[in-house]
Amino acid sequence: MIRVTERARQELKRILSEKVDWPEARLRLLDRGQGKLGLGIDIELPGDRAVKYKGTKVLIVEAGLASNLKGVTLDVDDTAEGIELVLSEKS
């Protein structure tokens, strides 16, 4: 399963609170193909893995994708344009 830092969890919670007004909806980590990942809005499905922040599920990941992301960390970078979510892999 992907590791999500505390700052990334905070940012996911902020995005969820600002962009989503449906209580059952979560941010979903999506496989966009060709080694690319993205975020979408979805509901939790059976078998999904969830990441929580202060008791709220802020990110869901399909179980197959979650197992492929072992050793990957989701974090944030402070850029001139603002906070940006970034992925890094253990080498």
N, CA, C and O of each residue as an XYZ file, in Angstrom:
364
protein
N       0.851     -1.197      0.000
C       0.000      0.000      0.000
C       0.880      1.238      0.000
O       1.959      1.242      0.593
N       0.429      2.261     -0.650
C       1.137      3.532     -0.699
C       1.234      4.139      0.702
O       0.300      4.041      1.498
N       2.361      4.759      0.988
C       2.534      5.482      2.250
C       2.142      6.933      1.986
O       2.552      7.512      0.979
N       1.358      7.518      2.872
C       0.907      8.905      2.720
C       1.364      9.681      3.946
O       1.006      9.340      5.073
N       2.158     10.728      3.721
C       2.670     11.515      4.840
C       1.544     12.305      5.499
O       0.473     12.487      4.920
N       1.802     12.765      6.701
C       0.820     13.567      7.442
C       0.445     14.830      6.663
O      -0.731     15.187      6.589
N       1.437     15.500      6.085
C       1.144     16.724      5.308
C       0.300     16.411      4.079
O      -0.584     17.187      3.718
N       0.568     15.277      3.435
C      -0.234     14.883      2.273
C      -1.664     14.562      2.704
O      -2.615     14.905      2.002
N      -1.818     13.910      3.849
C      -3.163     13.619      4.364
C      -3.929     14.920      4.624
O      -5.117     15.022      4.318
N      -3.239     15.906      5.189
C      -3.868     17.213      5.430
C      -4.311     17.841      4.113
O      -5.417     18.374      4.018
N      -3.456     17.779      3.101
C      -3.781     18.368      1.805
C      -4.941     17.625      1.139
O      -5.819     18.256      0.550
N      -4.955     16.312      1.225
C      -6.071     15.541      0.675
C      -7.376     15.911      1.374
O      -8.411     16.038      0.720
N      -7.338     16.084      2.679
C      -8.524     16.497      3.443
C      -8.995     17.877      2.990
O     -10.194     18.111      2.836
N      -8.042     18.791      2.776
C      -8.388     20.139      2.313
C      -9.055     20.074      0.935
O     -10.091     20.702      0.713
N      -8.463     19.320      0.020
C      -9.030     19.182     -1.323
C     -10.430     18.583     -1.241
O     -11.360     19.083     -1.874
N     -10.579     17.534     -0.476
C     -11.875     16.872     -0.323
C     -12.914     17.842      0.230
O     -14.041     17.887     -0.264
N     -12.552     18.610      1.239
C     -13.484     19.561      1.861
C     -13.883     20.679      0.906
O     -15.039     21.101      0.891
N     -12.924     21.164      0.104
C     -13.191     22.295     -0.787
C     -13.877     21.900     -2.086
O     -14.650     22.687     -2.632
N     -13.616     20.712     -2.589
C     -14.072     20.339     -3.934
C     -15.254     19.375     -3.960
O     -15.905     19.222     -4.993
N     -15.535     18.725     -2.835
C     -16.550     17.670     -2.834
C     -17.612     17.979     -1.786
O     -17.299     18.207     -0.617
N     -18.879     17.984     -2.222
C     -19.954     18.273     -1.275
C     -20.864     17.067     -1.036
O     -21.949     17.215     -0.475
N     -20.440     15.897     -1.450
C     -21.193     14.666     -1.239
C     -20.513     13.881     -0.131
O     -19.363     13.476     -0.302
N     -21.175     13.648      1.001
C     -20.528     13.042      2.175
C     -19.899     11.670      1.935
O     -18.906     11.338      2.582
N     -20.449     10.864      1.024
C     -19.906      9.524      0.779
C     -18.726      9.525     -0.189
O     -18.042      8.510     -0.325
N     -18.481     10.635     -0.854
C     -17.424     10.698     -1.868
C     -16.046     10.824     -1.230
O     -15.880     11.422     -0.166
N     -15.083     10.251     -1.903
C     -13.682     10.284     -1.473
C     -12.815     10.625     -2.681
O     -13.280     10.587     -3.820
N     -11.567     10.953     -2.427
C     -10.602     11.073     -3.507
C     -10.078      9.674     -3.796
O      -9.743      8.926     -2.878
N     -10.009      9.326     -5.071
C      -9.514      8.004     -5.467
C      -8.227      8.175     -6.265
O      -8.146      8.994     -7.181
N      -7.222      7.380     -5.894
C      -5.983      7.327     -6.657
C      -6.235      6.404     -7.841
O      -6.621      5.247     -7.668
N      -6.013      6.926     -9.047
C      -6.343      6.208    -10.276
C      -5.094      5.871    -11.071
O      -4.141      6.649    -11.106
N      -5.104      4.718    -11.703
C      -4.047      4.332    -12.632
C      -4.443      4.870    -14.000
O      -5.408      4.396    -14.599
N      -3.707      5.853    -14.495
C      -4.005      6.477    -15.786
C      -3.290      5.766    -16.941
O      -3.425      6.162    -18.099
N      -2.534      4.723    -16.619
C      -1.799      3.995    -17.650
C      -0.455      4.637    -17.930
O      -0.225      5.791    -17.567
N       0.422      3.903    -18.567
C       1.758      4.369    -18.938
C       2.522      4.932    -17.749
O       3.281      5.893    -17.882
N       2.313      4.320    -16.578
C       3.042      4.736    -15.384
C       2.553      6.020    -14.741
O       3.235      6.577    -13.881
N       1.380      6.501    -15.145
C       0.847      7.754    -14.601
C      -0.300      7.474    -13.639
O      -1.115      6.578    -13.859
N      -0.343      8.258    -12.570
C      -1.424      8.181    -11.589
C      -2.162      9.503    -11.564
O      -1.599     10.541    -11.911
N      -3.413      9.471    -11.157
C      -4.197     10.685    -11.033
C      -5.147     10.574     -9.855
O      -5.245      9.527     -9.215
N      -5.843     11.665     -9.579
C      -6.856     11.698     -8.525
C      -8.217     11.923     -9.160
O      -8.356     12.711    -10.095
N      -9.211     11.229     -8.648
C     -10.577     11.433     -9.073
C     -11.488     11.411     -7.857
O     -11.036     11.158     -6.740
N     -12.749     11.671     -8.071
C     -13.738     11.639     -6.999
C     -14.604     10.410     -7.220
O     -15.098     10.183     -8.325
N     -14.788      9.620     -6.176
C     -15.513      8.360     -6.302
C     -16.037      7.952     -4.930
O     -15.732      8.585     -3.920
N     -16.825      6.891     -4.912
C     -17.260      6.310     -3.646
C     -16.407      5.079     -3.364
O     -15.842      4.478     -4.277
N     -16.324      4.717     -2.102
C     -15.549      3.547     -1.717
C     -16.277      2.280     -2.157
O     -17.488      2.150     -1.980
N     -15.518      1.351     -2.731
C     -16.059      0.084     -3.199
C     -15.493     -1.060     -2.365
O     -14.436     -0.910     -1.751
N     -16.182     -2.204     -2.334
C     -15.649     -3.344     -1.590
C     -14.237     -3.690     -2.077
O     -13.980     -3.743     -3.280
N     -13.342     -3.921     -1.138
C     -11.964     -4.269     -1.468
C     -11.022     -3.087     -1.550
O      -9.805     -3.269     -1.561
N     -11.563     -1.866     -1.608
C     -10.703     -0.681     -1.644
C      -9.909     -0.558     -0.353
O     -10.369     -0.977      0.709
N      -8.732      0.010     -0.447
C      -7.936      0.366      0.721
C      -8.149      1.853      0.961
O      -8.263      2.627      0.010
N      -8.204      2.252      2.214
C      -8.484      3.651      2.548
C      -7.377      4.245      3.400
O      -6.769      3.568      4.229
N      -7.133      5.532      3.174
C      -6.203      6.317      3.980
C      -7.049      7.331      4.734
O      -7.873      8.026      4.140
N      -6.843      7.413      6.047
C      -7.634      8.327      6.879
C      -6.790      9.491      7.379
O      -5.572      9.391      7.529
N      -7.483     10.598      7.632
C      -6.888     11.744      8.316
C      -7.882     12.188      9.373
O      -8.995     12.604      9.053
N      -7.482     12.101     10.623
C      -8.335     12.470     11.756
C      -9.710     11.810     11.670
O     -10.738     12.456     11.873
N      -9.709     10.517     11.366
C     -10.937      9.739     11.343
C     -11.732      9.787     10.053
O     -12.704      9.045      9.911
N     -11.352     10.636      9.108
C     -12.058     10.755      7.840
C     -11.272     10.059      6.742
O     -10.069     10.281      6.601
N     -11.939      9.224      5.967
C     -11.283      8.597      4.821
C     -11.086      9.662      3.750
O     -12.053     10.211      3.222
N      -9.831      9.948      3.436
C      -9.526     11.015      2.483
C      -9.032     10.486      1.143
O      -9.053     11.213      0.150
N      -8.588      9.229      1.098
C      -8.073      8.654     -0.141
C      -8.435      7.177     -0.180
O      -8.274      6.459      0.806
N      -8.926      6.732     -1.337
C      -9.190      5.312     -1.532
C      -8.365      4.822     -2.718
O      -8.114      5.550     -3.678
N      -7.954      3.560     -2.612
C      -7.114      2.955     -3.641
C      -7.618      1.537     -3.875
O      -7.814      0.781     -2.924
N      -7.827      1.175     -5.137
C      -8.236     -0.182     -5.487
C      -7.153     -1.136     -5.017
O      -5.967     -0.827     -5.129
N      -7.545     -2.294     -4.491
C      -6.607     -3.222     -3.850
C      -5.453     -3.628     -4.764
O      -4.310     -3.692     -4.313
N      -5.729     -3.904     -6.035
C      -4.664     -4.291     -6.965
C      -3.648     -3.192     -7.157
O      -2.445     -3.453     -7.176
N      -4.113     -1.963     -7.299
C      -3.204     -0.828     -7.436
C      -2.435     -0.619     -6.145
O      -1.238     -0.331     -6.170
N      -3.115     -0.762     -5.018
C      -2.463     -0.571     -3.718
C      -1.273     -1.508     -3.562
O      -0.227     -1.103     -3.056
N      -1.425     -2.758     -3.991
C      -0.311     -3.707     -3.849
C       0.850     -3.356     -4.769
O       1.998     -3.675     -4.459
N       0.571     -2.705     -5.898
C       1.633     -2.280     -6.819
C       2.379     -1.050     -6.321
O       3.452     -0.730     -6.835
N       1.832     -0.360     -5.334
C       2.429      0.891     -4.858
C       3.251      0.712     -3.589
O       3.586      1.693     -2.924
N       3.576     -0.512     -3.251
C       4.416     -0.764     -2.078
C       5.763     -0.079     -2.298
O       6.385     -0.240     -3.348
N       6.205      0.682     -1.308
C       7.463      1.411     -1.415
C       7.325      2.809     -2.002
O       8.315      3.530     -2.126
N       6.092      3.201     -2.367
C       5.833      4.534     -2.922
C       5.246      5.414     -1.822
O       4.428      4.961     -1.022
N       5.674      6.676     -1.792
C       5.194      7.639     -0.800
C       4.533      8.817     -1.495
O       5.069      9.358     -2.462
N       3.368      9.213     -0.999
C       2.689     10.428     -1.437
C       2.983     11.501     -0.404
O       2.725     11.320      0.786
N       3.529     12.624     -0.870
C       3.909     13.724      0.012
C       3.505     15.025     -0.662
O       2.844     15.007     -1.700
N       3.891     16.140     -0.089
C       3.632     17.449     -0.691
C       4.936     18.215     -0.839
O       5.876     18.044     -0.063
N       4.965     19.061     -1.853
C       6.053     20.011     -2.056
C       5.450     21.404     -2.013
O       4.348     21.627     -2.514
N       6.171     22.335     -1.417
C       5.775     23.737     -1.462
C       6.434     24.351     -2.689
O       7.661     24.412     -2.771
N       5.624     24.809     -3.646
C       6.145     25.415     -4.867
C       5.696     26.869     -4.932
O       4.898     27.322     -4.111
N       6.212     27.585     -5.904
C       5.813     28.982     -6.096
C       4.318     29.083     -6.395
O       3.689     30.096     -6.087
N       3.748     28.033     -6.996
C       2.322     28.023     -7.336
C       1.450     27.526     -6.193
O       0.224     27.568     -6.284
N       2.075     27.054     -5.116
C       1.327     26.529     -3.976
C       1.734     25.101     -3.671
O       2.760     24.619     -4.151
N       0.929     24.435     -2.875
C       1.229     23.065     -2.470
C       0.924     22.115     -3.624
O      -0.095     22.244     -4.303
N       1.830     21.157     -3.831
C       1.691     20.177     -4.903
C       1.895     18.778     -4.333
O       2.845     18.542     -3.587
N       1.014     17.859     -4.680
C       1.177     16.464     -4.273
C       2.240     15.815     -5.152
O       2.242     15.999     -6.369
N       3.141     15.057     -4.538
C       4.225     14.408     -5.279
C       4.392     12.963     -4.812
O       4.134     12.633     -3.655
N       4.822     12.125     -5.724
C       5.111     10.724     -5.424
C       6.607     10.495     -5.464
O       7.313     11.062     -6.298
N       7.082      9.667     -4.563
C       8.489      9.261     -4.597
C       8.549      7.768     -4.320
O       7.675      7.200     -3.666
N       9.598      7.152     -4.832
C       9.758      5.711     -4.668
C      11.060      5.423     -3.969
O      12.090      6.030     -4.262
N      11.002      4.482     -3.031
C      12.206      4.046     -2.334
C      13.145      3.408     -3.333
O      12.722      2.597     -4.157
N      14.421      3.768     -3.266
C      15.377      3.140     -4.189
C      16.226      2.120     -3.484
O      17.084      1.494     -4.107
